[in-house]
């Protein structure tokens, strides 16, 4: 089951969990656990994992991170133990590649650890993009629940309308990396991608699946993903011919706070951004497929964001 399908299935479970009946006709309301309490437990589990596990960093050439040899590198975690003959290995928690960011959701500030083995040399990633990624998802005990580790999978990073994205923690990690800057056809039907972002992320359940759970992901479980970020794909959720990421006008990564006409609909899902009665796609006067470079009245505001474009002049 791929990540996008898991996300959809969990949304269905979440809806039905609030309206279940019992055999005697009584009903009950599902009440999820306190988010802060769960986070406190999850971050302790994650940091314990990071303190007792390492990864195969000795197989990566950090002196030449963008060498051809590194293009086939895959992160593999291992417990530090005498049985594994790696007591001298450096724990993940002490590796310089381990970084973190704070992600606020509701009233909880989540510490999101991610392993930046190689940032990548290609295009940057925006939360409103779609991406193609090779990845492997596991619980902290190593149980695998999802993966596309050969051909990769394409999915939206954000959930918009009927388009389901990925869990928040995965998206917040991916946007810290860049895409490939090239590839080579190997002549046997396979492709070698070059200089793409390589990393991992350790996700508290509040930025993952929280109380919903699946057959393979228990409720309130922290999870991790290893990944290679290959390509980005423009989305255009309102079909106005402007890529959604370009409608994040202030570039803060949050498309929801851009509403030029103040109609309560964010620009990236509004097909008439200035509410002048002319669809954004029809304000592409030079018909080059790009409404952002049309400014009929020369006031520095492109027509699609300018209520008064003097189109009759």
Secondary structure as UniProt FT lines:
FT   HELIX           3..16
FT   TURN            17..18
FT   TURN            23..24
FT   HELIX           35..52
FT   STRAND          53..55
FT   HELIX           57..59
FT   HELIX           62..64
FT   TURN            65..66
FT   HELIX           68..72
FT   STRAND          77..79
FT   TURN            82..85
FT   TURN            87..88
FT   HELIX           92..94
FT   TURN            96..97
FT   STRAND          98..105
FT   TURN            106..107
FT   STRAND          108..118
FT   TURN            127..128
FT   STRAND          130..139
FT   TURN            140..141
FT   STRAND          144..156
FT   TURN            161..162
FT   HELIX           168..174
FT   TURN            175..176
FT   STRAND          182..185
FT   STRAND          191..194
FT   STRAND          197..203
FT   HELIX           205..207
FT   TURN            208..212
FT   TURN            219..220
FT   STRAND          223..233
FT   TURN            237..238
FT   HELIX           244..247
FT   TURN            249..250
FT   HELIX           255..257
FT   TURN            260..261
FT   HELIX           267..269
FT   TURN            273..274
FT   HELIX           280..283
FT   TURN            285..286
FT   HELIX           291..293
FT   TURN            296..297
FT   HELIX           303..305
FT   TURN            311..312
//
